[in-house]
């Protein structure tokens, strides 16, 4: 999950703001909704315990299976239908609405994976209302809140017109490259039925991510003949070409709007201090909320790599062989957006405002990028409460009941408004 930046998208209005407000007002005044809220209040300690239980089941990138299995059992115990794990490792269950089977589905998902590698010690520490552990807020709290929604809706006898798909998905973080939602929308059994997608990621209950920051990530390996630093001095050096690539990349002045960025981030290579390396590598990250701006930056970057290699081969001897570069794409998150004027964003803003919070439209890189890029209305929202230090070993959330519960309610409100609470 990335730190968001404010972004507003314009578009054609479909649902008048007054109609969105009426839709949300209908939900918050509904007896079943009020009973659901009372259940969340009563079961807050259970939700907190679910957070602790799930957090302490490690879920490193590509190793989410143990947590997924536990979450599968929890979804089944909560009373959902058709609970399953798909071939990619996503787990899900269906809340059945009154519409004919096979119709449109509203999906709400939280990701199972964390950024922490296997072997990272994970034990939740509690000091008053503050819980700390790796991954507790990103995104384990959201998984527990979704379970709380299902149990509360069940206890209240909620009836919806549309089906709701509750999902715990894999592969949101870094190297996962959105593999869970790629499968969900590309090969999953609901791929043609999901017409609205909510991702729950992080804590802030007033945040609405309606713009997806796309990214292209490369690992470039520069190779050459190598040799003794003294005896073969004057041969081409792959590290020189790599260094020139970084220097020239950082001469690019990317657009401020749409915000476009780049970074040289990870590097390594070489054999010994007295050797010309036979190879060196570096990883690069490029991002933008605009697919076009991202493509332009990527093209420039690849041109810089080629020019740096050519320059090194011209500057020094290639008698033992030239320097070559192998750019390998290691990450591809599509950019996209859901217009501010869309029905989904209007309902989301009204749902946040209905609970005394000020909605904030933002841009970030989340699971919603994928459906956004396909033209499917999608946003990412928070699970409530507060937290900090995401992606660090001392990550924390605050589970003080008042703020925690208040932050959960916008998500439940917009979910039931979108699913047509009856």
N, C-alpha and C positions, 0 to 999 in steps of 0.2 A: 504494500500500500504506500502511495506517495503522499507527501504533504501537498494539500490542494492549493490551488490559486483561484481567485475569483474569475469567473467567466460567465457572460450572459449570451445566450443564443437567441436569435430571432427566427420567426417562421410564421406560417399561416395559422390563424386561430381556428380551432375546430369547436371547442367547448367553451362557451362564454364563462368568464370568471364567476359570474353569479351562479351559473349552473353547477360549477365545480364546488362552490361554497355550499350550495344547497345539498349536494350529494354528500359532502363531508358532514354537514350538520345533521343529516338524516342518520348517519352512522353513529355519531357521538350521542344522539338522543335516543337511540334504539335500546330497548330493555336488555336484549342479549349482549350488546356491546358493554353496557354498564356492568352486567354480571361478569363478563370476561375481565374487565378492569379490576373488579373486586377480587376475582380469582388470582390475577397476577399479584395484587397486593398481598393477599393471604399466603400465596406460595412463593413470595420473594426469596425466602431463605432456601427453598428448594432449588430455585434458579441459580442462586449463588453456589450451592453445593454441586450442581451440574457443571458450573464453570470450573470449579476446583477439580472435579473428577476428570473432565475432558482435558483440561490443561496438563494434568499429570500423566496423560498418555502421549508420549512423544509422537510427533508427526512431521519428521523432516521432509524436505522435498523428495518426491518419488517414493517415500516410505510412510504413507499415510494409512496403511491397511489396518493397523491395530486400532487407531482412533476411528476409522471408518466403520469397522465392525461393531465397536461399542455404540457409535451413533446410530447405526442401523437398528440395533436392539432398542435404543431409546425411542426412535421414531415409531417402531412397531408397538412398544409399550404405551406410547401416547395415543394410539388408536387410529393411525392413518391406514389407508388401504393401499394395496399393491406396493408394499415396501420392498425395495430391491437395491442391489449394488450392480451397477452396469460394468461393462468390460474395462472401462478406464479407471474404475474405482470410486466413482461418484455414488453416493447413497441418497435415496429419495423415497418419498411416500406421498400419496395423493389424498387430498381432502376433497371428497366428492360433493359437487354442487347439484342443483336440481335440473340443470340443462341436460339434454341428451348426451349419452356417452360419446366420447370422441371429439367433443367440441373444443373451443378455445380454452387455453389454460393460462392462469396467472402464476408465474413461478417466482418464488422467493428463495434465495440461496445465501449461504455463508460458507466460507472456505475452510477446509479441514487442515490444510498444510500450514506450517510455520517456516520461517527462514533459518531456523537453527539446525545445525548438522547433527547427525546421529551421535549419541554419546554425551550431548549437552545435559548437564544435571538440571532436572526440572522438578522443583518442589515448591508449591505455593506457600508463601509466607503471608501471614495476616497480622496487621497492626491496626486495630480498630476497624474502620471501614475500608482500609486500604489493603488490597491484595496485590502481591507482586510475584511474577514468574515469567520466564520467556514465553511469549505468545499468548498471554492471558487476555490481552485486549485485541490483538490482531491475529486470529479473529475468533478466539474461543468463546468470548462472551456472547458474540452473535449467534453461535451455534446453540448455546443454552437458551437465549431469548426466543429463538424460533421454536424450541421445544415448549417453552412457557406459553407461547401463543397457541399452539395446538391444544395443550391441556386446558387452557382457559376457554377456548372456543368450544371444546367438547363439553366442559362442565356447564357452559351457558346455553347449550343447545343451539349454537349458531347455525343458521341455514344460509347458504350462498347460492346465487344463480350459476356462477361459474366454478369450475374445478380450480383448486389451488395445489400447486406442486411445491412441496417443501424439499429443499436440496441441501446436502452437505457435499460440496464439490472439492475435488483435488486440484492441485497444480495452479494456484493463483500466484504464488510468490515467485520472484526471480526466474530461476531456471525452469520452473514449471510451465512458463510461457502460456498460461491460460489453457492448458491441455484439458482440464475438466470441462469447462464451458465449450471449448471447441468440439469435444465429443458430444456434449449435450445438444448442441445446435447442429452438428454435422451428421451424427450417426445415431444419436439416442432415440428411444422410442417416442419421445414427446417432441422431437425436433420440429415437426410441422404444426404442432398444436400450441406451442408457447407464443402467445401474441403480446404479452407484457412481461417484463423481467425486472425484478428488484434484487439487487445484491445488497446484503447487509454486511458492512465491513467497517470496523472501528467503532468508536463510542458516540461521538457527537450527534445528538438527536436532532439538531436543527440543520445539519449539513445535507445538501442534495447535490450529488455529483451527476450533472447532466451533460458533461463534455468529457470524452475519453481521450487521454493523452496517449498517442501512439508512440511506439518505439521500435527502432532497428538497432540490433546489437551485433557486433562483430568481434571475433577473435582472429587477429591477423598474425600469421606466423611468417617471419622473414627468415629465409634460409640462404646459406652461402657455403663456400668450401671450408672455412675455418683454417686455423693454422697457429703456429707459434707467434706470440706477440712481437718477438724480436726477429726471429729467423725469417718470418714471412711478412714482415712489415711492408705495407703498401698494397696488400690484397684487399679486395672489397670486404666490407664488414656489414652484416645484416643489421647490427645494432645501430649503425649510422643511418641506414635507410629508415629504420623504425623511429629514431629520434627526429629525423627530418619530417616524417609524417606528422608527429605530434606538433612540432613547431609550425608547420604550414596549416594544420587543422585549426590551430588557435589564432590564426590570422583571419579566419572567417568571422564576419559580423552577422550573426543570424538575425532574422526578423524578431522584433519585440512583440509584434502583433500580426499574425498569431504567434504566441510564444513558442520559440524553437530553441533547443539547447543541445549541447554535446559535451562529452567528457571522455578523456583517456583515463582509464580506471585501474586496470590490473596489468602487471607486467612480470616477465621472468625470462630466463634463458642463460646461456653461457655455460662454460665448462670450468674454467679456473681463471684466476686473476691474470695469469700470464699466457692466456690463449685468446686469439681472435675467435669469437663464437661462431659455431656453425649454424646456430639458429637462436632466435629470440622471438618472443610473442608479446602482444599487447591486446587488451580488450577495450572496446570503444562502445559508448552508449550515445544514441541520438534520439531526441524526443521532440514531438510537436503535437499540438491539438489539430493541426492541419495535415491531412494525408499528402497534399501537394507540396507543402513546405518540407515535410519530412523526406519525400522522394527527391526533392532538389538537393537537400543537404546530403543525402546518401550518395547521390551521383557525384557531388563535389568531393566527398570523402574518398570514394573509390578512385577518383582521378588523382587525388593527392598521393595515395598509396602507390599508384603506378608511376607517377612522376618522381617520387622519392627513390624508388627502385632504379629507374632509368638514370637518375642523377648520380647515384652511388656507382653504378656500373660504368658510367662515363668518367667519374672522378678518380677511380682507383683501378688496379689491375684485375682483370678477369682471367688471367692465365690458368688458374686452377678451377675456373667456373664462375658464373655470374651469381649475383644476388637475385632471388626470386621471392615473391610474396604470395601467400595463400590466404585470401580473406574468406573466413567461414562465418556464415550467418548463424548466430547462436540464440537470437531472440527476435521475435516479430510480433508486436502487439499492434493491431490495427487502430487507427484513430477513428473517431466517430462522435456523434452527439445526438441528444434528444432535445428538440427545440423547446425554448422557454414557453412557447405558445401551445405546446402539445397538451392533450388531455392529461397525460400522465404527470407532467410537471405541474400543471395547474392544480390537480388533485393533491399532489405531494406538498405543494406550498400551503394549500389550505389546511391540510392535515397537521402540518407543523405549527401553523399559526393558531389553530384551534386549541392548542395546548399551551398557549402563552409564550411560545418561542418565536424568534425571528428567523424565517428560512433564509439560508445562504446557498445560492447556486455556485457550484465550484467545478473545477476541472481536476481530474486525477487519472491514474492508471489502475483500473480495477477489472473485475470480471465483466462488468457492463460494457467494456470496450467491444467485446466480440459481438453481442447482439446489436449494439449501436451501429457497428460497421455493416451489419446485414439489413439495416433499416427497421429493426424491431425496437419499439419504444422500450427504453431501459434507463434506469437510474441506480445509483448506489446511495444508500442511506446508513445512518449510524444506529447502534443498538441502545444508546442512552447512557446516562451517567457521564463520567469523565475518566480520563486516563492519560498516560504519557510514556515517553521513552520506548516507543514502539521499535521493534527490531533490535532491542538491546537486552542484555541479561537481566537488567533491573526494570523491565517493563512493568507497568502497574495500572490498575483501575481502582476507582472508588465506587463502592457498592452501598453508599448511604441510601437508604430506602427511598426517601422522598425524591431526590434527583434521579436516582436509578429508574424508578417507576415512571416518572414524568417523561424521561427520555425514551422509554420503550413505547409509549403510547402513539406517537406519530406514525411509526411503522405499522402498528396494528390497525390504526385508523385508515391509512391509505390502502392497506391490503384488503380490508373489508369493503371499502368504497369501490376498489377496482374489481373485486370479485362479486359485486352486486349483493350486498347483505339484504336478506329478505325478512 
